[in-house]
Amino acid sequence: MALYITLDRAWRRPFSIKSTFARTGAFHVGVASSEGLITTNVDEDVWGAKWKITEIGRETKEALDELLREIFANAHGRNHTIN
């Protein structure tokens, strides 16, 4: 869930590399960055001071969104595909 929260935050409101969020979640920010899910790259050879979501990060977040929707639907008895 921490990785999902990191992706969601980078998508909704890119966060500073020196922010409290980045420091307290340094492990998950590092994993997301290493996997190419978030970046500080603004343009070719140009780097910024905010973490933002990448295209792969967006695709990963969308897949996780769908998975979470299914989990919550199942937990609340709203998934009619399961007998």
Secondary structure, DSSP 8 states (H G I E B T S, - for coil): -HHHHHHHHHHHS-EETTSHHHHHTHHHHHHHHHTTSEEEEEETTEEEEEEEE-HHHHHHHHHHHHHHHHHHHHHTT--TT--
